Amino acid sequence: MDTCEICTKDIGKDYCTDCEQIYCDNCKIMHLRMKSSHNHKFRSSQCEDQKNQVSYCDKHNSNYIYLCEKCDVPACRLCTESIHQGHSMANLSSSIADKTEKLQKILKTNSNEIREMQNLTSKLQNEIADLNKNCRTIKNVVSERSRLLQSKLSKAFSVQWDRIFQHERAEETNVAIFIRNVNECSRKIEELTELHKKVKSERDITHLIQSLQSLEPKIMNIKIPKAPTISNIKLVTESMNEKFDAKLNALLGTITFEPM
């Protein structure tokens, strides 16, 4: 008999499919009264639900009680003496519980990590806005100085302008790609989380194992996007003087890039 996971005192009878926790009668009532969880759905406890997941070996007219570690299929006692003779066997319920818990932990970790990446998107968008502002200011400075330098600075102006433009576009593209990847990864995790919930409720052990086998590589292959580092842009200018000809290429300013 399960114990309530909230108060850890009374018997847990109901399983919240949204929170994935077992509640006693009193804790269930309090849970449904809370604004954030008033519409949560309950069913009989996970423990009771798993007890009903009885799968039968039709060949030997006996319950499955083992998992053949070599063949990765359920087996009854007679199966171990015939079909799976000499194979290493594990407790079926423990094996399913371990794999289910493993996948759930991975999903939870990935969900936490993707939330952290999603929180970074606002910061990166603000940095891009600052970068755009700096780029506009620097473009104006470069444009004004190029007007004063006229033909002698036209080539240098073109080079500098292109560097600014390319950096701005490159950083915007990096952030746009990151945001798109974060949203796509979040969508995949949500889909796999829903699929994982459905898999856990599978009553047929054979189908459950097959579903877990199919779900595992999809979850293991989740790649959390890495946030890009935005390089800011600055312009350092020099006064025109007698060294003008020697420093012609630097008169528009020396551009540097550094993380925000």
C-alpha distance (Angstrom), angle and dihedral (degrees) to the residues before:
residue distance angle dihedral
M1 . . .
D2 3.80 . .
T3 3.80 124.0 .
C4 3.80 120.3 -133.5
E5 3.82 107.4 -94.6
I6 3.81 91.4 -148.9
C7 3.80 106.0 51.7
T8 3.86 93.6 14.5
K9 3.81 88.8 -147.5
D10 3.81 112.7 80.5
I11 3.78 129.0 55.0
G12 3.80 113.8 -83.0
K13 3.79 111.1 -130.4
D14 3.80 105.3 159.3
Y15 3.81 130.4 56.1
C16 3.84 119.4 -149.2
T17 3.80 106.6 -141.6
D18 3.82 91.1 -161.6
C19 3.83 97.9 51.0
E20 3.81 95.4 27.2
Q21 3.80 91.8 -134.8
I22 3.80 134.9 123.6
Y23 3.83 117.6 -119.7
C24 3.79 135.5 -166.5
D25 3.81 118.8 -135.3
N26 3.82 95.2 -92.6
C27 3.79 95.8 45.3
K28 3.80 90.3 46.6
I29 3.82 90.7 55.3
M30 3.82 91.6 49.0
H31 3.80 90.7 46.2
L32 3.80 92.5 54.0
R33 3.81 91.3 47.9
M34 3.80 92.1 58.9
K35 3.80 114.4 97.6
S36 3.79 93.5 -133.7
S37 3.80 94.0 52.9
H38 3.80 106.4 26.3
N39 3.81 91.9 114.1
H40 3.82 97.2 46.6
K41 3.80 116.8 130.0
F42 3.80 124.6 -126.5
R43 3.78 134.7 -163.9
S44 3.78 134.6 169.0
S45 3.80 112.4 -56.1
Q46 3.76 119.1 -74.3
C47 3.74 89.5 -116.7
E48 3.79 92.8 56.6
D49 3.78 90.4 43.6
Q50 3.77 91.5 53.9
K51 3.80 90.6 48.9
N52 3.79 87.6 60.8
Q53 3.81 91.0 53.7
V54 3.80 91.1 93.8
S55 3.77 113.8 160.9
Y56 3.78 120.3 -169.4
C57 3.78 131.0 -149.7
D58 3.79 102.1 -130.5
K59 3.80 92.3 -168.5
H60 3.80 95.2 59.6
N61 3.81 99.5 21.6
S62 3.80 90.4 -124.0
N63 3.81 139.6 115.4
Y64 3.79 120.5 -95.3
I65 3.81 108.2 -112.5
Y66 3.82 104.0 157.6
L67 3.78 139.6 53.2
C68 3.79 115.1 -141.2
E69 3.81 103.4 -133.4
K70 3.80 92.2 -159.2
C71 3.81 97.6 48.6
D72 3.83 95.1 26.9
V73 3.83 92.2 -137.8
P74 3.83 132.7 117.4
A75 3.79 118.4 -97.2
C76 3.78 137.9 -171.3
R77 3.80 123.5 -139.2
L78 3.82 92.4 -91.9
C79 3.81 91.3 47.9
T80 3.81 89.2 60.6
E81 3.80 89.9 56.6
S82 3.79 96.1 47.3
I83 3.81 121.7 15.9
H84 3.82 95.5 25.3
Q85 3.79 99.8 30.9
G86 3.80 110.8 158.7
H87 3.81 93.5 10.6
S88 3.79 121.7 127.9
M89 3.80 111.3 -104.5
A90 3.80 131.2 -156.9
N91 3.79 131.9 -169.1
L92 3.81 106.2 -86.0
S93 3.81 97.7 -143.7
S94 3.81 92.9 46.4
S95 3.81 92.7 48.0
I96 3.79 92.9 51.0
A97 3.80 92.0 45.1
D98 3.82 92.0 49.1
K99 3.80 94.3 49.4
T100 3.80 92.7 44.4
E101 3.81 91.2 49.9
K102 3.81 91.4 46.6
L103 3.80 93.1 53.4
Q104 3.80 91.8 44.0
K105 3.82 91.1 53.2
I106 3.81 91.3 49.6
L107 3.79 91.1 50.0
K108 3.80 91.2 48.6
T109 3.81 91.7 49.9
N110 3.80 91.8 48.2
S111 3.79 91.3 47.5
N112 3.81 90.8 52.8
E113 3.80 92.0 47.5
I114 3.79 94.5 48.2
R115 3.81 89.8 50.1
E116 3.80 88.3 55.3
M117 3.81 89.8 51.1
Q118 3.80 90.7 48.1
N119 3.80 89.5 52.6
L120 3.80 88.5 55.1
T121 3.80 93.4 57.9
S122 3.81 93.7 76.0
K123 3.81 91.4 49.4
L124 3.80 91.3 49.3
Q125 3.80 92.3 47.4
N126 3.82 89.5 52.6
E127 3.79 89.9 50.1
I128 3.80 89.9 51.1
A129 3.81 89.3 51.4
D130 3.81 89.7 52.3
L131 3.78 89.7 46.0
N132 3.81 91.0 51.8
K133 3.80 90.2 50.1
N134 3.79 91.9 49.7
C135 3.79 90.9 46.2
R136 3.80 91.6 52.2
T137 3.80 91.0 49.7
I138 3.78 93.2 47.3
K139 3.80 91.9 46.1
N140 3.79 89.1 55.4
V141 3.81 90.9 49.6
V142 3.77 92.4 47.8
S143 3.79 91.4 45.8
E144 3.82 93.0 51.1
R145 3.78 93.7 46.9
S146 3.78 91.0 47.4
R147 3.81 89.9 54.0
L148 3.81 89.3 54.9
L149 3.77 93.3 46.2
Q150 3.82 91.0 45.2
S151 3.79 115.7 177.4
K152 3.81 97.0 -1.8
L153 3.79 91.2 60.3
S154 3.79 98.8 37.4
K155 3.80 94.1 96.8
A156 3.80 93.8 44.1
F157 3.80 89.7 47.0
S158 3.80 91.0 54.2
V159 3.80 91.9 50.9
Q160 3.79 94.3 48.2
W161 3.77 93.6 44.7
D162 3.77 91.2 52.5
R163 3.81 91.6 50.3
I164 3.79 91.4 53.0
F165 3.78 93.1 45.2
Q166 3.79 94.2 46.8
H167 3.80 92.8 47.7
E168 3.79 92.7 48.6
R169 3.80 92.8 47.8
A170 3.80 92.3 44.2
E171 3.81 93.3 51.9
E172 3.80 92.2 45.4
T173 3.79 89.7 49.3
N174 3.82 91.7 49.4
V175 3.80 91.9 52.1
A176 3.82 92.8 43.6
I177 3.81 90.1 52.0
F178 3.82 90.8 46.7
I179 3.81 92.8 50.8
R180 3.79 91.3 47.5
N181 3.82 91.3 49.1
V182 3.82 91.9 47.4
N183 3.80 91.8 51.5
E184 3.80 91.8 46.4
C185 3.81 92.4 47.6
S186 3.81 90.6 47.8
R187 3.80 90.2 51.4
K188 3.81 91.3 50.5
I189 3.80 92.4 48.9
E190 3.82 91.1 49.5
E191 3.80 90.3 49.7
L192 3.81 92.5 48.0
T193 3.80 91.3 45.9
E194 3.81 90.8 54.7
L195 3.80 89.9 45.2
H196 3.80 90.0 49.8
K197 3.81 90.5 53.5
K198 3.81 90.0 52.1
V199 3.80 91.6 47.0
K200 3.82 91.6 53.2
S201 3.79 90.5 56.4
E202 3.83 93.2 53.5
R203 3.81 108.0 123.7
D204 3.78 99.0 -164.9
I205 3.81 108.1 81.1
T206 3.80 94.0 -151.9
H207 3.78 91.8 51.5
L208 3.81 89.9 43.9
I209 3.80 92.4 54.7
Q210 3.79 91.8 45.3
S211 3.80 90.5 49.2
L212 3.80 91.7 49.2
Q213 3.81 90.2 48.5
S214 3.80 90.0 51.2
L215 3.81 93.1 45.0
E216 3.80 97.5 46.4
P217 3.86 99.4 71.0
K218 3.80 90.9 45.8
I219 3.79 91.2 54.1
M220 3.81 94.2 41.0
N221 3.81 90.3 52.2
I222 3.79 94.1 57.1
K223 3.79 107.8 124.7
I224 3.80 116.8 -162.3
P225 3.83 109.4 -143.5
K226 3.78 116.5 -116.5
A227 3.78 115.5 -126.2
P228 3.81 114.7 -117.1
T229 3.80 121.5 -126.0
I230 3.78 111.7 -123.6
S231 3.79 114.2 -137.4
N232 3.78 112.4 -145.3
I233 3.77 121.5 -141.8
K234 3.78 129.1 -130.2
L235 3.78 134.7 175.4
V236 3.81 124.8 -146.1
T237 3.80 114.7 -165.0
E238 3.79 133.0 -165.1
S239 3.80 130.6 -151.1
M240 3.79 118.7 -107.8
N241 3.81 111.9 -105.2
E242 3.81 143.5 143.2
K243 3.79 90.9 -60.0
F244 3.78 89.7 62.6
D245 3.80 96.5 115.8
A246 3.80 93.1 49.2
K247 3.79 92.7 48.3
L248 3.77 97.8 38.6
N249 3.80 94.2 123.2
A250 3.81 92.0 52.1
L251 3.80 98.4 46.1
L252 3.78 92.9 93.6
G253 3.78 88.5 58.8
T254 3.77 139.0 -93.9
I255 3.77 112.2 -88.9
T256 3.78 119.1 -147.9
F257 3.78 130.0 -175.3
E258 3.79 125.2 -149.7
P259 3.81 137.8 160.0
M260 3.80 116.5 -86.5
